[in-house]
Amino acid sequence: MTDSIFKRIEEKRGELIALTQDLIRIPTLNPPGENYREICEFLAKRLEPRGYTCTLIRAKGAPGDSDRYPRWNIVARRDGSRAGDCVHFNSHTDVVEVGQGWTRDPFGGALEGDLIYGRGACDMKGGLAASIIAAEAFVEEHPDYCGAIEISGTADEESGGYGGVAYLAEQGYFDPKRVQHVIIPEPLGHDRICLGHRGGWWAEIETKGEIAHGCMPFLGDCAVRHMGAVLDAFEEKLYPAMAKRFTEMPVIPDGARQSTMNINSIHGGQPEQPADYTGLPAHCVPDSCKIVIDRRFLIEEGIDATQAEVVDLLDDIKANRPGFDYELREINRVIPSMTAKDAPIVTTVHDAIRDVLGQDPAYVASPGSYDQKHIDRIGTLKNCIAYGPGELEMAHKPDEYIAVTEMLDSARVMARSLQTLLLSD
């Protein structure tokens, strides 16, 4: 191996910038799931002339898929000259809502100095662009490589990945017999290797009451007050208990090394009226109140104990509070995922980072989940990591950006990894 491939990547700086800007300028907002087909066709147009066989796959029947908002994915494969392993780069193409506070066009892809701005620049169209440039430089440098390279652009990671990687895994695209190494270029830092992520349990809790006239609340039963008892129990019992639990996983930032729970939403009583409604609310005692909880649990806790802890708390309230009743509905569950440090993809990328940056990488784990969960659990492929450019703290923020120098460094690491994995002795 020589450093000529690094020079080749540096010569592609302009291409890398333009590709990142083009990807940002396709507003793949999720929800609802816009322009998935457009970005897949854009990637196919880029990759097919470079020898890739591109397959567009719609995740029919997956959550969110509809004729108005179809969940389109692309898998591009380029086979080498002889048998060998397959290295797969997976990037999600969807981005979250823009939100407030931007000082630049969220879909303009403006280049200012070393930074490219736009929604999805960091999370994770910059990583997608870096993986494409790395693969192209590798093929140009080593046209007779063995094995295969795959690049996928997938839908819906920001809403669970069920219309993207989960669907592809169910169809066998991540079968270990077909793919041996996976790099997901999420923005965990160009000098870090992300081994996995915490678990997540989403649930809706509804407290029940009885409707009555608001001037005679004693004739009804206020579901909102019952929910207040739930929130009090969370504050007095659950949150203090979670604060004492810490994981051995190298989760970043430090605050995410303990158990956490976010109350995602709360609503009780009458539905909110449209903004142009000028009347007053009716005088009713609310007979229903709902909250959605987002419980991030540690690999040491496990999903069963996490769920049982909340149910036991609710049952205790029910046993001691007159009139209290509830329903609990699970929305989603994510099992923690953790790749071993001695896995081939980990050791390969470790050595590549040391070669490119002159330092050993830090091992981290993500506070939130990403599509490794589906590759691990559905695809049963354990040899998977997240590695890519960008600062995790910039994800979903206004004026999101990606640094060109970090993308170039990441591309060098990815290309060096391909040399290790796909060049025969």
Long-range contacts (C-beta under 8 A, 24 or more apart in sequence): 1-416, 1-419, 1-423, 4-141, 5-137, 5-138, 5-141, 5-412, 5-415, 5-416, 5-419, 6-356, 6-412, 6-415, 8-137, 8-140, 8-141, 9-133, 9-134, 9-137, 9-408, 9-411, 9-412, 9-415, 10-408, 12-133, 12-136, 12-137, 12-411, 13-404, 13-408, 15-133, 16-129, 16-130, 16-133, 16-404, 16-407, 16-408, 16-411, 17-111, 17-116, 17-404, 19-46, 19-129, 19-132, 19-133, 20-109, 20-116, 20-121, 20-125, 20-126, 20-129, 20-402, 20-407, 21-109, 21-111, 21-116, 21-118, 22-109, 23-93, 23-120, 23-125, 23-128, 23-129, 24-107, 24-108, 24-109, 24-116, 24-118, 24-119, 24-120, 24-121, 24-125, 25-107, 25-108, 25-109, 25-118, 27-95, 27-107, 27-119, 28-93, 28-94, 28-95, 28-120, 29-94, 29-95, 29-96, 29-97, 29-98, 30-64, 30-94, 30-95, 30-96, 30-155, 30-156, 30-158, 30-159, 31-64, 31-97, 31-159, 32-64, 32-68, 32-69, 33-64, 33-69, 33-70, 33-71, 33-94, 33-155, 33-156, 33-163, 34-69, 36-69, 36-70, 36-71, 36-72, 36-73, 36-93, 36-94, 36-155, 37-70, 37-72, 39-93, 39-153, 40-72, 40-73, 40-74, 40-93, 40-153, 43-74, 43-76, 43-151, 43-153, 44-74, 44-76, 46-132, 47-76, 47-78, 47-132, 47-151, 48-76, 50-78, 50-136, 50-139, 51-78, 51-139, 52-76, 52-77, 52-78, 52-151, 53-77, 53-78, 57-167, 57-168, 57-171, 59-155, 59-156, 59-162, 59-163, 59-164, 59-167, 59-168, 62-156, 62-162, 62-163, 62-166, 62-167, 63-156, 63-159, 63-160, 63-162, 63-163, 64-156, 64-159, 64-162, 64-163, 65-163, 71-155, 71-156, 71-163, 71-164, 71-167, 72-155, 73-152, 73-153, 73-154, 73-155, 73-163, 73-164, 73-167, 73-168, 74-152, 74-153, 74-154, 75-150, 75-151, 75-152, 75-168, 75-173, 76-150, 76-151, 76-152, 77-148, 77-149, 77-150, 78-135, 78-139, 78-148, 78-149, 78-150, 79-147, 79-148, 80-144, 80-145, 80-146, 80-147, 80-148, 80-149, 80-422, 81-143, 81-144, 81-145, 81-146, 82-146, 82-424, 83-146, 83-147, 84-145, 84-146, 84-147, 84-148, 84-422, 84-424, 85-147, 85-148, 85-180, 85-181, 85-421, 85-422, 86-147, 86-148, 86-149, 86-150, 86-178, 86-179, 86-180, 86-181, 87-147, 87-148, 87-149, 87-150, 87-180, 87-181, 87-182, 87-183, 87-417, 87-418, 87-421, 87-422, 88-149, 88-150, 88-151, 88-152, 88-174, 88-179, 88-181, 88-182, 88-183, 89-128, 89-131, 89-132, 89-134, 89-135, 89-149, 89-150, 89-151, 89-152, 89-182, 89-183, 89-184, 89-185, 89-414, 90-152, 90-154, 90-165, 90-182, 90-183, 90-184, 90-371, 90-375, 91-124, 91-125, 91-127, 91-128, 91-131, 91-151, 91-152, 91-153, 91-154, 91-184, 91-185, 92-124, 92-153, 92-154, 92-155, 92-156, 92-157, 92-158, 92-161, 92-164, 92-165, 92-371, 93-125, 93-128, 93-153, 93-154, 93-155, 94-155, 94-156, 94-157, 94-158, 94-159, 94-164, 95-119, 95-120, 95-123, 95-125, 95-158, 96-123, 96-158, 96-396, 98-398, 99-396, 99-398, 100-398, 101-398, 101-399, 102-398, 102-399, 103-398, 103-399, 104-399, 106-400, 111-404, 114-403, 114-404, 114-405, 115-401, 115-402, 115-403, 115-404, 116-401, 116-402, 116-404, 117-399, 117-400, 117-401, 118-400, 118-401, 119-400, 120-400, 121-390, 121-400, 121-401, 121-402, 122-187, 122-390, 122-391, 122-394, 122-395, 122-400, 122-401, 122-402, 123-186, 123-187, 123-390, 123-394, 123-395, 123-396, 123-400, 124-185, 124-186, 124-187, 124-388, 124-390, 125-402, 126-187, 126-388, 126-389, 126-390, 126-402, 126-406, 126-407, 127-185, 127-186, 127-187, 127-388, 127-389, 127-390, 127-407, 127-410, 128-153, 128-185, 129-407, 130-185, 130-388, 130-389, 130-407, 130-408, 130-410, 130-411, 130-414, 131-183, 131-185, 131-388, 131-411, 131-414, 133-407, 133-411, 134-410, 134-411, 134-412, 134-413, 134-414, 134-415, 134-418, 135-414, 135-415, 135-418, 137-411, 137-415, 138-415, 138-418, 138-419, 138-422, 141-415, 142-419, 142-422, 142-423, 145-418, 145-422, 145-423, 146-422, 146-423, 146-424, 147-421, 147-422, 149-418, 149-422, 150-179, 154-371, 157-370, 157-371, 160-332, 161-370, 161-371, 161-373, 161-374, 164-371, 165-371, 165-374, 165-375, 166-371, 166-374, 166-378, 169-374, 169-375, 169-378, 169-379, 170-378, 173-379, 174-374, 174-375, 174-378, 174-379, 174-381, 175-379, 175-380, 175-381, 176-379, 176-380, 176-381, 176-383, 179-379, 179-381, 180-344, 180-383, 181-344, 181-345, 181-348, 181-383, 181-384, 181-421, 182-345, 182-372, 182-375, 182-381, 182-383, 182-384, 182-385, 183-345, 183-349, 183-384, 183-385, 183-386, 183-387, 183-388, 183-414, 183-417, 184-370, 184-371, 184-372, 184-384, 184-385, 184-386, 184-387, 184-388, 185-386, 185-387, 185-388, 185-389, 185-410, 185-414, 186-366, 186-370, 186-386, 186-387, 186-388, 186-390, 187-388, 187-389, 187-390, 187-391, 187-392, 187-394, 187-395, 187-402, 188-252, 188-364, 188-366, 188-386, 188-387, 188-388, 188-390, 188-392, 189-362, 189-364, 189-389, 189-390, 189-391, 189-392, 190-353, 190-357, 190-388, 190-389, 190-390, 190-406, 190-409, 190-410, 190-413, 191-353, 191-357, 191-359, 191-361, 191-362, 192-361, 192-362, 192-363, 192-364, 192-387, 193-346, 193-349, 193-350, 193-353, 193-361, 193-362, 193-363, 193-364, 193-385, 193-386, 193-387, 194-364, 194-365, 194-366, 194-385, 194-386, 194-387, 195-249, 195-250, 195-338, 195-339, 195-340, 195-341, 195-346, 195-363, 195-364, 195-365, 195-385, 196-249, 196-336, 196-337, 196-338, 196-339, 196-365, 196-366, 196-372, 196-376, 197-334, 197-336, 197-337, 197-365, 197-366, 197-367, 197-368, 197-369, 197-370, 197-372, 197-373, 198-247, 198-249, 198-251, 198-256, 198-296, 198-297, 198-298, 198-299, 198-336, 198-365, 198-366, 198-367, 198-368, 198-369, 199-296, 199-297, 199-298, 199-299, 199-301, 199-303, 199-306, 199-333, 199-334, 199-335, 199-336, 199-369, 200-294, 200-295, 200-296, 200-297, 200-332, 200-333, 200-334, 200-368, 200-369, 201-295, 201-297, 201-303, 201-306, 201-307, 201-330, 201-332, 201-333, 201-334, 202-264, 202-292, 202-293, 202-294, 202-295, 202-330, 202-331, 202-332, 202-333, 203-292, 203-293, 203-295, 203-307, 203-310, 203-328, 203-329, 203-330, 203-331, 204-290, 204-291, 204-292, 204-293, 204-328, 204-329, 204-331, 205-230, 205-290, 205-291, 205-292, 205-293, 205-310, 205-314, 205-326, 205-327, 205-328, 206-288, 206-289, 206-290, 206-326, 206-327, 206-328, 206-329, 207-288, 207-289, 207-290, 207-324, 207-325, 207-326, 208-287, 208-288, 208-325, 208-326, 208-327, 209-285, 209-286, 209-287, 209-288, 209-289, 209-323, 210-285, 210-287, 211-284, 211-285, 211-286, 211-287, 212-284, 212-285, 213-283, 213-284, 213-285, 214-282, 214-283, 214-284, 214-285, 215-283, 217-285, 219-285, 220-285, 220-287, 221-285, 221-287, 221-323, 222-285, 222-286, 223-268, 223-269, 223-286, 223-287, 223-288, 223-289, 224-268, 224-269, 224-286, 224-289, 226-289, 226-321, 226-323, 226-324, 226-325, 226-326, 227-266, 227-268, 227-289, 227-291, 229-317, 229-321, 229-324, 230-291, 230-313, 230-314, 230-317, 230-326, 231-263, 231-291, 233-313, 233-316, 233-317, 234-261, 234-263, 234-313, 237-313, 238-309, 238-310, 238-313, 241-309, 245-298, 245-300, 245-301, 246-298, 247-298, 247-299, 247-300, 248-300, 249-298, 249-299, 249-336, 249-338, 249-365, 250-362, 250-363, 250-364, 250-365, 251-364, 251-365, 251-366, 251-367, 252-364, 252-365, 252-366, 252-367, 252-392, 253-367, 256-296, 256-367, 258-298, 259-295, 259-296, 259-297, 259-298, 259-301, 260-295, 260-296, 261-293, 261-294, 261-295, 261-296, 262-293, 262-294, 262-296, 263-291, 263-292, 263-293, 263-294, 264-291, 264-292, 264-293, 264-294, 265-290, 265-291, 265-292, 266-290, 266-291, 266-292, 267-291, 292-331, 296-367, 296-368, 297-336, 298-336, 299-336, 299-338, 303-333, 303-335, 334-369, 334-373, 335-373, 335-377, 337-369, 337-372, 337-373, 337-376, 337-377, 338-365, 339-372, 339-382, 339-383, 339-384, 339-385, 340-382, 343-382, 343-383, 343-385, 344-383, 344-421, 345-383, 345-384, 345-385, 345-417, 346-385, 348-417, 348-420, 348-421, 349-385, 349-387, 349-413, 349-417, 351-416, 351-420, 352-412, 352-413, 352-414, 352-416, 352-417, 352-420, 353-413, 355-416, 356-409, 356-412, 356-413, 356-416, 357-409, 357-413, 366-392, 387-413, 387-414
